[in-house]
Amino acid sequence: MRGVILAGGLGTRLHPMTRVTNKHLLPVYDRPMIYYPIQQLVSAGIEEILLVTGGNNAGDFLRLLGNGKAFGLKDIHYAYQEGEGGIADALGLAEHFAAGEPICVILGDNVFEESIRPAVEAYREPGSGAMILLKEVDDPERFGVAELGAGGSVTGIVEKPTEPATSLAVTGCYLYDPRVFDIIDGLDPSERGELEITDVNNRYIEWGEMRHHMLTGWWTDAGTVPSLHRASRLVAEAGDNPVLRQPSDD
């Protein structure tokens, strides 16, 4: 399995800070935001990562991360997304890198308290279809919301619903088999003019090939000023949590 981190976009919700840098290079407590998804993939046993970014500061990631040896990686690969085509559009750039293997995808502004390793291992068992990571939240209307059937399977995902059917937010970590790229190739842009990851997930749901993993530890994005502050506070309070304290060159 290979890892993909999506770290593009303009970060307009974090202006004026992101007028001069990519939001994923902003600090969350004592290290750049981008460290956290890398550390998660490493904790899950993934040694080869593609980082997809864009904008005017793409070169800063190479200067910061190099070849990934400080994290224990075999290598970090880089891809450049032109414009803002959405999460699924950015993921489509990973097709050559994936080379027919399953992939674990993390949005670059997501921070998880616990290792995603249990979810990755559960997915590897059959190694096909898709898996999303879910977390109960107080403000589900901010996220994609998963709806569950009587048997506990995911029956649909609604993006930012005004009246959420559940409080189960779809976090920014997804596991896919190689068919994800065929799905992306067939997507039409949404009203926002983007290729939506929710449409990708709903396609797997239609096929009956979507599983889910419930998170027990905290999870937050860091894409707004309040959530960036919250992420920093949570990391600070986590102390010596090994998932949050890598790499070893502190």
C-alpha positions in Angstrom: 0.0 0.0 0.0 1.1 3.5 -0.8 0.3 6.8 0.8 -1.0 10.0 -0.7 -1.2 13.4 1.1 -3.3 16.1 -0.6 -1.9 19.5 0.3 -3.1 21.9 -2.4 -5.6 24.7 -2.4 -5.3 28.4 -1.7 -6.3 28.2 2.0 -8.4 31.3 1.7 -10.1 30.6 5.1 -6.8 31.2 6.7 -6.1 34.6 5.1 -4.0 36.7 5.7 -1.5 34.0 6.8 -1.9 32.0 3.6 -1.2 35.0 1.4 2.5 34.2 1.9 2.6 30.5 2.3 0.7 27.2 1.8 -1.6 26.5 4.7 -0.1 23.1 5.2 3.2 24.8 6.1 1.6 26.7 9.0 2.5 25.5 12.5 0.2 23.3 14.5 1.7 23.6 18.0 5.4 23.0 17.5 5.8 21.7 13.9 4.4 22.3 10.4 0.9 21.0 9.8 2.2 18.7 7.0 4.2 16.7 9.5 1.1 15.2 11.0 -0.3 13.3 8.0 3.2 12.1 7.2 3.6 10.8 10.7 0.2 9.0 10.5 1.2 7.2 7.3 4.5 6.2 8.8 2.7 4.9 11.9 0.6 2.7 9.7 3.6 1.1 8.1 3.5 3.0 4.8 7.0 3.8 3.5 6.4 5.5 0.2 4.3 8.7 0.0 3.2 11.1 -2.8 2.5 14.7 -1.7 0.2 16.6 -4.1 0.4 20.4 -3.7 0.0 23.5 -5.8 0.2 27.3 -5.8 3.3 29.5 -5.5 4.9 27.7 -2.5 5.2 24.2 -3.8 9.0 24.3 -3.6 8.9 25.0 0.1 7.7 21.4 0.7 10.8 20.0 -0.9 13.0 22.3 1.2 11.2 21.3 4.3 10.8 17.5 3.8 13.5 16.5 1.4 13.4 12.8 0.6 11.6 11.9 3.8 14.4 10.1 5.5 13.9 12.1 8.7 10.5 10.4 9.0 11.8 6.9 8.2 10.4 6.9 4.7 11.9 5.2 1.7 11.0 8.3 -0.4 8.6 11.2 -0.8 7.4 11.9 -4.3 5.8 15.2 -5.3 3.1 16.1 -7.8 1.7 19.6 -8.7 -2.0 20.4 -9.1 -2.7 23.3 -11.4 -5.6 25.4 -10.2 -8.3 24.3 -7.7 -10.0 21.3 -9.2 -11.0 19.7 -5.9 -9.9 16.9 -3.7 -10.8 14.2 -6.3 -9.0 16.1 -9.0 -5.8 16.2 -6.9 -6.1 12.5 -6.1 -6.3 11.7 -9.8 -2.7 12.9 -10.1 -1.6 9.9 -8.0 -2.6 7.2 -10.5 0.9 6.7 -11.9 2.4 6.7 -8.4 -0.1 4.1 -7.1 1.0 1.7 -9.8 -2.0 -0.6 -9.3 -1.6 -0.8 -5.5 -4.2 0.2 -2.9 -3.7 3.7 -1.5 -4.3 5.4 1.8 -5.2 9.1 1.3 -5.0 11.8 3.9 -5.9 15.5 3.6 -3.0 17.6 4.6 -4.9 19.6 7.2 -6.3 16.7 9.2 -4.8 15.8 12.6 -5.7 12.5 14.4 -4.9 11.7 18.0 -4.6 7.9 17.4 -2.7 6.0 14.8 -4.7 5.0 11.7 -2.9 1.7 11.6 -5.9 -0.3 12.9 -8.0 1.0 10.0 -5.2 0.3 7.4 -4.7 -3.2 8.7 -8.5 -3.9 8.6 -8.6 -2.6 5.0 -5.6 -4.7 4.0 -7.4 -8.0 4.9 -9.5 -8.1 1.7 -7.5 -5.2 0.1 -10.4 -4.1 -2.2 -13.2 -1.6 -2.3 -13.0 1.5 -0.1 -12.9 2.5 3.5 -13.7 5.8 5.3 -12.8 6.8 8.8 -15.8 8.2 10.8 -15.9 10.4 13.9 -18.9 11.6 16.0 -18.8 15.4 16.1 -20.9 18.2 17.6 -21.0 20.2 14.3 -21.6 17.6 11.5 -23.1 20.2 9.2 -19.5 21.3 8.5 -18.5 18.0 7.0 -19.6 15.2 4.8 -22.0 13.2 6.9 -22.3 9.4 6.7 -25.7 7.7 6.9 -25.9 4.1 8.2 -28.3 1.4 7.4 -29.9 -1.1 9.8 -27.0 -3.4 9.5 -24.5 -0.7 10.3 -23.2 -0.3 6.7 -22.8 3.1 5.1 -25.8 3.8 2.9 -24.8 7.3 1.7 -22.8 10.4 2.4 -24.3 13.9 2.2 -21.9 16.9 1.9 -22.5 19.6 4.5 -26.2 18.9 5.1 -28.3 21.7 6.8 -30.1 18.9 8.7 -27.6 16.1 9.3 -29.2 12.6 9.6 -26.3 11.5 11.9 -23.4 13.1 13.8 -20.9 10.9 12.0 -18.4 13.1 10.1 -16.4 11.6 7.3 -12.8 12.5 8.2 -10.1 13.3 5.7 -8.6 9.8 5.5 -9.7 7.3 2.8 -8.5 3.9 1.6 -9.1 2.9 -2.0 -8.4 0.1 -4.5 -7.1 1.1 -8.0 -10.6 1.5 -9.3 -10.8 4.9 -7.7 -9.0 6.4 -10.7 -11.6 5.1 -13.1 -14.3 6.7 -10.9 -12.4 10.0 -10.9 -12.0 9.9 -14.7 -15.8 9.6 -15.0 -16.8 12.4 -12.6 -18.5 15.6 -13.6 -17.6 18.8 -11.8 -20.0 19.9 -9.0 -21.7 23.3 -8.8 -18.4 24.5 -7.3 -16.6 23.5 -10.4 -14.7 20.8 -8.6 -14.4 17.0 -8.6 -15.8 16.0 -5.2 -14.4 13.2 -3.1 -17.9 12.6 -1.7 -19.0 11.6 -5.2 -16.1 9.1 -5.3 -17.2 7.6 -1.9 -20.8 7.4 -2.9 -19.9 5.4 -6.0 -18.3 2.8 -3.9 -21.4 2.8 -1.7 -23.5 2.2 -4.8 -21.4 -0.8 -5.5 -21.8 -2.1 -2.0 -18.0 -1.9 -1.5 -17.6 0.8 1.2 -16.5 -0.1 4.7 -15.9 2.2 7.6 -13.8 2.5 10.7 -15.0 4.4 13.8 -12.4 6.6 15.5 -12.2 6.7 19.3 -9.6 9.4 19.8 -10.0 13.0 18.8 -9.8 14.3 15.2 -9.8 17.8 13.8 -9.1 19.6 10.6 -6.9 22.7 10.8 -8.3 24.6 7.8 -9.9 27.6 9.6 -8.6 29.9 12.2 -10.7 28.3 15.0 -9.8 24.8 14.0 -6.1 25.6 13.6 -6.1 26.9 17.1 -8.0 23.9 18.3 -5.6 21.5 16.6 -2.6 23.2 18.3 -4.3 23.0 21.7 -5.1 19.3 21.3 -1.6 18.5 20.2 -0.1 20.4 23.1 -2.4 18.6 25.5 -1.5 15.2 24.0 2.0 15.3 25.6 4.3 12.6 24.4 1.8 10.8 22.1 4.2 8.9 19.8 2.0 9.4 16.7 2.3 13.2 17.2 5.9 13.4 18.3 7.8 12.1 15.3 10.2 12.5 13.6 13.2 12.1 15.8 15.1 15.2 14.7 13.2 17.6 17.2 
